[in-house]
Amino acid sequence: MSQDTVTLGSLRLAVSECRGCDLWQRATQAVFGEGGRRSRVMLVGEQPGDMEDREGRPFVGPAGKLLDQALAEVGLDRDLVYITNVVKHFKWEPRGKRRIHSKPNREQIEACRPWLDAEIRTIQPVVLVCLGATAAQTLIGPAFRVRQQRGAWIASPLAPRVLATVHPSSILRERDEHARAEAFARFVMDLKVVAGDPTAGPV
């Protein structure tokens, strides 16, 4: 498929049939990105979670709801951004009746990387936001440390503006309500950098 004929629809179909690594065997379905072809802001997380795997949409579980809240607070309309993940299938381990997230390994990330690269080329975002360490180290570089380098613009060939922040799921894992509130407030501050950039506005 040449770049001239690539569309989000054709990519979605191709991803649904991907057998590039073993993750498809235990996943319900591939979870492709969601958003408009002309989105100026692109958010990239690690992988689908349990609810995303069941529904076939990115960021619809608890972390997604927290992300929606943060986007609303900074004035970014989720319908006007493109949201995806580095890995398109849910990697999990059983714990009783629950399916618990398991971090994808390097081979699985590398197998899925062409799909993410194709999404970036198709969307051509003005602002690219990495949510969490897996996304940041995949797209920015393995030495990148989100906790130390979050919330600042980074020079990258991927997009005119690139920034990393924590994954919203990390906020949910904080030890108590006070810590979660503080972590969420800082997450919102990082997204305000994105919302405050004039190039991130709607088309």
Buried (B, 14 or more C-beta within 10 A) or exposed (E): EEEEEBEBEEBBEBBBEBEBBEBBEBBBBBBBBBBBEEBBBBBBBBBBBBBBBBBBBBBBBBBBBBBBEBBEBBEBEBEBBBBBBBBBBBBBEEEEEEBEBEEBEEEBBEBBBEBBEBBBEBBEBBBBBBBBBBBBBBBBEEEBEBEEBBBEBBEBEBBBBBBBBBBBBBBBEBEEEEEBEEBBEBBBBBBBBBBEBEEBEEE
